[in-house]
Amino acid sequence: MKKILAIILIFTMCLSIVACSNTDKPADSGNKDSNENVNSNENIKPGEADKEQYLNTYLASDPTSLDVSLRSDSYSSTIITNVMEGLVRLEDRDGEYFMAPGDAQTWESNEDGTVWTFHLGDNKWSDGEPVTAQQYVYSLQRSADPATGCPNGWFLSPVLNYDAISKGEMASSELGVKAIDEKTLEITLAHTTPAFLEMCNSTIYYPQREDKVKEWGEKYGTEVEYTIYNGPFVLESWTHNSSLVLKKNPNYWNADSVKLDKVNLAIMSDTTTIINAYKSGDLDVVGVSTQEWLDEFNNDSNSKYEYYTTQGLVFNFYNTQDELFKNENIRKAFSLAIDLEDINEMCFGGLRVPTYGWVVPTISVGETNFRQAAGDVLKEQKAELESNGQTPKDLLLKGMQELGLGDDPSTLEVTLSLAGTDDWFRTFGEYLQQVYLTDLGVNLKINFAEWGIFYENVQNGNYQMGYMSWGAYYNDPYDVLSIFKSEWDQVETGWANKQFDELVDKGAIEMDEKVRIQHYIDAEKILLDEAVVCPLATSTSHSFYKNYVFGYSNLGFSANGYKDMFTSGR
């Protein structure tokens, strides 16, 4: 069963995951000026590292699985990237991306970039067994096998024969990956893929132990005793829905660079509880999502403030198989009725970046920022509508006429599904109710549910509109556009467009950056012209660290995690 990939799984306005969150460089976002009252401690430098090295932080929800092939949420990813090691690590080196060695100490490709060879070092698993090339072969084959049900399998699509394997037309043993010897891994691609090395930073390219997967079966990755590690840390304890404790892995190949002996993670979702834990010193880091707490902690001399725009997007989406939302004009009416500047102020406290395209402002193609090149698509749609003397309600009425539903929007039965029941979700729902009543004449109903029930309904097509978030794995538009390909449909909209699929696939393998970005621009335009989703805002991270915490990364696609963090002067 497919599950949503959500590197930044932001279902609420409650405090986000911090300390190793997936975020990106500060962007000229238009809302940064309002947060310039950063406290005077931003230039604090570390002294001698504390003798006792530990970090107290939190996750907003319990990880679902530490099985590399079954991981589907950001909470699991946070743990996996700290207890596991892949071929490479895309790291933050002085504020710039650097492709650092992981299990592979060196690598090279042939001239056209279709065959990659990775030379593994001497890393070991937590039980002392060596990490081998065959373990990578097994892991990738297992994730590619449809029987596994890997929710992120499509990230293996560049690898030779993956597409046929995913459709059940070939055996997983035919995947273009093989062990030349114990320490040499060869991966053959179906086509030249410019972003492939960055893709190898993703968790789906991590190794797995076949002996342990078979020994533990369905228990694999669900408890401390059913998980094995080859990364900077190991899981010392895991009390579900309460806490996790990581401890330094002495068998890690680069253990000398890991300063923290322990990372204590509380499972906390209540905003007040998290804020109070940080204020009392029980947490060393906190993320805030309201101007009130931003102002308070900016004036806290014991805290350091970090702001950056992430690669995560919050959005509304539509069930294109629904009797009402199968109509493009109706979908477009519901999208264009929303004022993105206003919803950012009213629902997101003015702390996010209104975004008028699906690809967020932090994603580039080579040296070219995609959003700048593609423009503000939704703004252009609205301007065109207004130039024709029309409003979103005119689109709604046109769609109703096409469906034979008359001309009274108040007769429509429309329900928005939300994956939360707290005050923020109720405020968000009430805001959209007012917008759609005022601008469209529609009486919107709200269905509040916990995430599990919400997503089960989405998977079963039992919804009309929904609200979710999505975060990119790596820095290329293919990452976030490919999820709408007909064969994958990861957002479960039921939408399919052959031309869109072709453009996304062409962009993935095109070496000329100008041609490549145009393919992606054209694909995004189709997605938004047909109003499959309604982008709302790019997420931002507003985090505060105690003055004694150092070594955290502000680059969204980096895999530093807790590996380089330490305390000085606790």
C-alpha positions in Angstrom: 0.0 0.0 0.0 1.4 3.4 -1.0 1.9 5.9 1.8 2.6 9.6 1.6 6.2 10.7 1.5 6.4 13.7 3.7 10.0 14.8 4.4 8.4 17.8 6.0 5.2 16.4 7.4 3.5 19.6 8.6 -0.1 18.8 9.3 -0.5 21.4 12.0 0.8 24.8 13.0 2.2 23.3 16.1 5.9 23.4 16.6 7.9 21.6 14.0 10.7 19.1 14.2 14.0 21.0 14.8 17.7 20.3 15.3 17.8 18.1 12.2 14.8 19.4 10.3 14.8 19.5 6.5 15.2 23.1 5.7 17.0 25.3 3.3 19.0 28.5 3.0 17.4 31.8 3.9 15.5 33.1 0.9 14.5 36.6 0.0 11.0 35.7 1.0 9.3 39.0 1.5 8.5 38.3 5.2 12.0 38.2 6.6 12.1 41.9 7.4 9.4 41.5 10.0 11.8 39.1 11.9 14.9 41.2 11.9 14.8 41.8 15.7 17.1 38.8 16.1 18.7 38.8 19.6 22.3 39.9 20.0 23.7 36.4 20.6 23.7 35.3 17.0 27.5 35.7 16.9 28.2 33.5 19.9 31.2 31.2 19.2 31.9 27.9 20.9 34.6 27.5 23.4 35.9 24.1 24.7 33.4 21.3 24.1 31.5 20.2 27.3 32.8 16.9 28.8 29.3 15.6 29.0 27.8 15.7 25.5 24.1 15.3 25.1 21.2 17.0 23.4 17.6 17.3 24.5 15.2 17.7 21.6 11.9 16.3 20.4 9.7 14.9 17.6 6.1 15.9 17.0 5.1 12.3 16.5 6.3 8.7 16.9 8.2 7.3 13.9 6.2 4.7 12.0 9.1 2.5 10.9 12.8 2.4 10.7 12.7 0.0 7.8 14.5 1.8 4.9 12.1 0.2 2.4 8.9 1.1 4.3 9.8 4.6 5.7 7.1 7.1 4.8 7.1 10.0 7.2 9.6 12.7 8.3 9.7 11.5 11.9 11.1 8.1 10.8 13.4 9.9 8.4 14.8 12.0 11.2 15.9 8.9 13.1 17.0 6.9 10.1 19.4 9.6 8.8 21.0 9.6 12.2 21.4 5.9 12.8 22.1 4.9 9.2 24.7 5.7 6.6 24.3 5.8 2.8 26.8 5.9 0.0 27.2 9.6 0.3 26.2 12.4 2.7 25.2 15.8 1.3 26.5 18.0 4.1 26.5 21.6 5.2 30.1 22.9 5.1 30.2 26.5 6.3 26.8 27.2 4.8 27.4 25.6 1.4 26.5 22.1 0.2 29.3 19.5 0.0 29.0 15.9 -1.2 30.9 14.1 1.5 31.9 10.4 1.7 29.5 8.0 3.4 30.0 4.3 3.1 31.5 5.1 -0.2 34.8 6.8 0.2 35.2 7.5 -3.5 33.0 7.2 -6.6 33.1 7.9 -10.4 30.9 7.6 -13.4 31.5 6.8 -17.0 31.6 9.6 -19.6 27.8 9.9 -20.2 26.9 9.4 -16.5 24.9 6.2 -17.0 27.2 3.9 -14.9 28.2 4.9 -11.4 30.9 3.0 -9.4 31.1 3.4 -5.6 34.1 2.2 -3.7 33.1 1.4 -0.1 35.4 2.0 2.9 35.6 0.0 6.1 32.4 1.0 7.8 30.7 -1.6 10.1 27.2 -2.4 11.3 26.4 -2.0 15.0 27.0 -5.7 15.5 30.5 -5.4 14.1 29.7 -7.0 10.7 31.2 -5.1 7.7 29.1 -3.0 5.3 29.3 -4.6 1.9 28.3 -3.8 -1.7 25.9 -6.8 -1.7 23.9 -5.2 1.1 23.3 -2.2 -1.1 22.3 -4.5 -3.9 19.8 -6.3 -1.6 18.4 -3.1 -0.3 17.7 -1.5 -3.7 16.3 -4.7 -5.1 14.0 -5.1 -2.0 12.7 -1.5 -2.4 12.1 -2.0 -6.1 10.2 -5.2 -5.7 6.4 -4.4 -5.9 5.8 -7.1 -3.2 7.6 -5.0 -0.7 5.2 -2.1 -1.1 7.9 0.6 -0.8 6.1 4.0 -0.6 9.2 5.8 -2.0 10.1 3.3 -4.7 9.8 5.7 -7.5 13.0 7.4 -6.4 14.7 4.4 -7.9 13.2 5.2 -11.3 16.6 6.3 -12.8 18.0 2.8 -12.2 18.0 0.5 -15.2 14.9 -1.8 -15.3 13.2 -0.2 -12.3 10.1 0.8 -14.3 9.6 -2.7 -15.6 10.2 -4.3 -12.2 7.8 -1.9 -10.5 5.1 -3.0 -12.9 5.8 -6.7 -12.3 7.2 -7.2 -15.8 10.7 -8.2 -14.6 12.2 -9.7 -11.5 13.8 -7.4 -9.0 17.1 -9.3 -9.6 17.2 -7.5 -13.0 17.6 -4.1 -11.4 20.7 -2.3 -12.7 22.8 -2.7 -9.5 25.5 -5.2 -8.8 28.4 -5.9 -6.4 31.6 -6.1 -8.4 33.3 -7.3 -5.2 32.7 -6.9 -1.5 33.6 -3.2 -1.5 32.7 -2.1 -5.1 29.1 -1.3 -6.0 28.0 -0.5 -9.6 24.7 1.2 -10.4 23.6 1.4 -14.0 21.0 4.0 -15.0 18.4 3.8 -17.7 19.3 7.2 -18.9 21.7 10.0 -18.0 20.3 11.6 -14.8 21.9 14.9 -13.9 20.7 14.8 -10.3 21.5 11.1 -9.6 24.3 11.6 -7.1 22.1 13.9 -5.0 19.4 11.2 -5.1 21.9 8.8 -3.5 21.7 11.0 -0.4 18.1 9.8 0.1 17.3 7.1 2.6 16.0 4.7 -0.1 19.6 4.3 -1.3 20.8 3.1 2.1 22.0 -0.5 2.7 20.1 -3.3 4.4 21.0 -6.6 6.1 19.2 -9.4 4.3 19.9 -11.8 7.2 18.2 -9.4 9.7 15.2 -8.6 7.5 14.5 -12.3 7.0 15.1 -13.1 10.7 12.9 -10.4 12.1 10.2 -10.3 9.4 7.4 -7.8 10.0 9.1 -6.8 13.3 12.1 -5.4 11.4 12.4 -1.6 12.1 9.6 -1.5 14.7 11.6 -1.8 18.0 15.1 -1.3 19.2 15.8 -5.0 19.3 14.6 -5.4 15.7 16.8 -2.7 14.1 20.4 -2.6 13.1 22.5 0.4 12.3 25.6 1.6 10.4 25.4 5.3 11.0 26.7 7.9 13.6 24.2 6.8 16.3 22.3 3.7 17.4 18.9 3.6 19.0 19.4 2.9 22.7 15.7 3.0 23.7 12.3 3.6 22.1 9.2 4.0 24.2 6.5 4.4 21.6 4.7 7.7 21.6 6.8 8.9 24.5 10.6 9.0 23.8 13.6 7.8 21.9 17.3 7.8 23.0 20.2 7.7 20.5 23.7 7.0 21.6 27.0 7.3 19.7 27.9 4.3 17.6 31.5 3.3 18.3 31.6 1.1 15.1 30.8 4.1 12.8 33.6 4.7 10.3 33.8 8.4 11.2 33.1 8.1 15.0 35.8 10.5 15.9 33.9 13.3 14.3 30.7 12.6 16.3 30.8 14.6 19.5 27.4 13.9 21.1 27.2 10.8 23.3 23.4 10.9 23.6 20.4 12.5 21.9 17.3 12.4 24.0 14.1 12.9 21.9 10.8 13.4 23.6 7.6 12.8 21.6 5.7 16.0 22.0 2.9 17.5 19.9 1.2 20.0 22.2 2.5 23.5 21.6 2.2 24.7 25.2 4.0 21.6 26.5 6.9 22.1 24.1 7.2 25.8 24.8 7.3 25.2 28.5 9.8 22.5 28.2 12.2 24.8 26.3 11.6 27.7 28.8 12.3 25.4 31.7 15.5 24.0 30.1 14.2 20.5 29.5 14.7 21.1 25.7 17.7 22.6 24.1 15.9 23.6 20.9 12.5 24.6 19.9 10.6 25.6 16.7 8.0 28.4 16.9 5.1 29.1 14.6 3.6 32.3 16.0 4.8 35.9 16.2 4.1 35.9 19.9 6.7 33.2 20.6 9.0 34.6 18.0 9.1 37.9 19.8 9.5 36.4 23.2 12.4 34.2 22.4 14.1 36.9 20.3 14.4 38.8 23.5 15.7 35.8 25.4 19.5 36.3 26.0 19.9 32.5 26.5 18.7 31.7 22.9 19.9 31.9 19.4 17.5 32.4 16.5 17.7 30.7 13.2 15.3 31.5 10.3 15.2 29.9 6.9 12.8 29.0 4.1 12.4 25.2 3.7 11.7 23.0 0.8 8.3 22.1 2.2 4.9 23.3 0.7 1.5 23.3 2.3 -1.4 23.0 -0.2 -5.0 22.0 -0.9 -5.6 19.2 -3.3 -8.7 17.8 -5.1 -10.1 14.4 -5.9 -10.4 14.6 -9.7 -12.5 11.5 -9.7 -15.2 13.1 -7.5 -18.5 14.0 -9.3 -17.9 17.7 -8.6 -14.2 18.1 -8.6 -13.7 16.1 -11.8 -14.5 19.5 -13.5 -11.4 21.7 -14.1 -13.3 25.0 -13.9 -14.7 24.1 -10.5 -11.2 23.1 -9.2 -9.8 26.3 -10.6 -12.5 28.4 -8.9 -11.7 26.9 -5.5 -8.0 27.6 -6.0 -8.2 31.1 -7.3 -10.8 32.2 -4.7 -8.0 32.0 -2.1 -5.9 35.2 -1.5 -2.5 33.7 -0.6 -1.2 36.8 1.1 -4.3 36.9 3.3 -4.3 33.2 4.2 -0.6 33.5 5.2 -1.5 36.4 7.6 -4.7 34.9 8.9 -3.8 31.2 9.2 0.0 31.1 9.2 0.7 34.2 11.3 2.5 35.8 8.4 5.5 33.5 9.0 5.4 31.5 5.7 6.1 32.4 2.1 3.0 32.7 -0.2 3.8 30.5 -3.1 2.2 30.8 -6.6 3.6 27.7 -8.1 4.0 24.0 -7.1 7.8 24.0 -7.0 9.0 26.0 -4.0 11.4 28.9 -4.1 14.3 26.9 -2.7 14.6 24.5 -5.6 16.9 25.1 -8.6 18.0 23.6 -11.8 21.8 23.9 -11.8 22.5 27.6 -11.0 19.0 28.8 -12.0 16.3 29.2 -9.3 13.2 27.5 -10.7 10.6 29.8 -9.2 12.2 32.9 -10.6 12.4 31.3 -14.0 8.9 29.9 -14.0 7.2 33.0 -12.5 4.1 33.2 -10.4 1.7 30.9 -12.2 -1.3 31.4 -10.0 -0.9 35.1 -10.0 -0.9 35.0 -13.8 -4.0 32.9 -13.8 -5.9 35.3 -11.6 -4.7 38.3 -13.6 -5.9 36.7 -16.8 -9.3 36.0 -15.2 -9.7 39.6 -14.1 -8.6 41.0 -17.5 -11.5 39.1 -18.9 -13.8 40.7 -16.4 -14.4 37.5 -14.5 -14.1 36.2 -11.0 -13.6 32.7 -9.5 -17.3 32.5 -9.0 -17.8 32.8 -12.8 -15.6 29.8 -13.2 -17.6 27.9 -10.6 -20.9 28.7 -12.4 -19.4 27.7 -15.7 -18.3 24.3 -14.2 -21.7 23.8 -12.7 -23.3 24.5 -16.1 -21.0 21.9 -17.7 -22.1 19.4 -15.1 -25.8 20.3 -15.3 -25.9 21.4 -11.7 -27.8 24.6 -12.1 -26.7 28.1 -11.1 -27.0 28.2 -7.3 -23.7 27.4 -5.6 -25.4 27.1 -2.2 -26.9 23.8 -3.4 -23.5 22.2 -3.8 -22.3 19.7 -1.2 -18.6 20.3 -0.7 -16.5 18.9 2.1 -12.9 19.8 3.0 -11.0 17.0 4.8 -8.4 18.0 7.4 -5.8 15.8 9.1 -6.1 17.3 12.6 -8.6 18.2 15.2 -6.9 21.0 17.2 -7.6 24.7 17.3 -5.4 25.6 14.4 -7.2 23.2 12.0 -10.5 24.6 13.2 -9.3 28.1 12.5 -8.0 27.1 9.1 -11.3 25.4 8.2 -13.4 28.3 9.4 -11.2 30.7 7.3 -11.9 28.7 4.2 -15.5 28.4 5.0 -15.8 32.2 5.1 -13.7 32.6 1.9 -15.8 30.1 -0.1 -19.1 31.5 1.2 -18.2 35.1 0.4 -16.4 34.6 -2.9 -18.2 31.5 -4.3 -21.5 31.3 -2.4 -20.6 27.7 -1.3 -21.4 26.4 2.1 -18.3 24.4 2.9 -18.4 21.5 5.4 -15.3 20.3 7.3 -14.4 16.8 8.1 -11.8 16.7 11.0 -9.9 13.5 11.6 -6.6 12.2 12.9 -3.9 11.6 10.2 -4.4 7.8 10.0 -8.1 8.1 9.3 -7.7 11.1 7.0 -5.1 9.4 4.8 -7.0 6.1 4.7 -9.9 8.1 3.3 -7.6 9.8 0.8 -6.2 6.5 -0.4 -9.7 5.1 -0.8 -10.8 8.2 -2.8 -13.3 9.0 0.0 -12.8 12.8 -0.1 -13.4 15.9 -2.2 -10.8 18.4 -1.1 -7.9 18.0 1.3 -5.0 19.8 2.9 -1.5 18.5 3.3 2.2 19.3 3.1 5.0 18.0 1.0 8.8 18.2 1.2 11.4 17.6 -1.4 14.0 14.9 -1.0 16.6 16.6 -3.2 17.3 19.8 -5.1 15.6 19.3 -8.5 12.1 20.0 -9.7 11.7 16.3 -10.8 11.5 15.4 -7.1 8.2 17.2 -6.5 6.7 17.1 -10.0 7.2 13.4 -10.5 4.8 12.6 -7.6 2.0 13.5 -10.0 3.0 11.1 -12.8 0.1 8.9 -13.8 1.8 5.7 -12.6 2.6 7.0 -9.1 0.0 9.6 -8.1 1.4 10.0 -4.7 -1.0 12.7 -3.6 -3.9 10.4 -4.6 -5.7 13.0 -6.7 -6.7 10.4 -9.4 -5.4 12.8 -12.1 -3.5 11.6 -15.2 -2.0 13.6 -18.1 0.2 11.9 -20.6 1.9 15.2 -21.8 2.7 16.1 -18.2 4.3 12.6 -17.7 6.4 13.0 -20.8 7.7 16.5 -19.9 8.7 15.4 -16.4 10.5 12.4 -17.8 12.3 14.5 -20.4 13.4 17.0 -17.8 14.9 14.2 -15.7 17.4 13.1 -18.3 18.0 16.4 -20.2 21.6 17.6 -19.8 21.1 21.1 -21.3 19.9 23.1 -18.3 17.9 25.6 -20.3 16.0 22.9 -22.1 15.6 20.9 -18.9 14.1 23.8 -16.9 11.7 24.5 -19.8 10.4 21.0 -19.7 9.8 21.4 -15.9 8.2 24.8 -16.4 5.8 23.4 -19.1 4.9 20.4 -16.8 4.2 22.6 -13.8 2.0 24.8 -16.0 -0.1 21.8 -17.0 -0.5 20.8 -13.4 -1.7 24.2 -12.3 -3.7 25.0 -15.4 -5.7 21.9 -14.7 -5.9 22.9 -11.0 -5.0 19.5 -9.6 -3.5 21.2 -6.5 -3.6 24.6 -5.0 -0.2 25.7 -3.5 -0.7 27.9 -0.4 2.7 28.6 1.1 6.3 27.5 1.4 7.1 26.5 5.0 9.7 28.3 7.0 11.6 27.3 10.1 11.8 29.6 13.0 14.0 27.8 15.5 15.7 28.8 18.8 18.7 27.0 20.2 20.2 27.4 23.6 23.4 29.4 23.4 25.5 26.4 24.2 24.3 24.4 21.2 26.4 24.3 18.1 26.9 22.4 14.8 23.4 22.4 13.5 22.7 22.8 9.8 20.5 25.3 8.0 20.6 23.7 4.6 17.4 21.8 3.8 18.8 19.0 1.7 21.8 18.3 4.0 22.1 15.0 5.9 24.1 16.3 8.8 21.5 15.6 11.4 22.9 15.4 14.9 26.3 14.1 13.6 28.1 17.4 13.9 26.2 18.9 16.8 27.8 19.5 20.2 27.4 21.7 23.3 29.9 24.2 24.7 29.1 26.0 28.0 25.9 24.2 29.0 
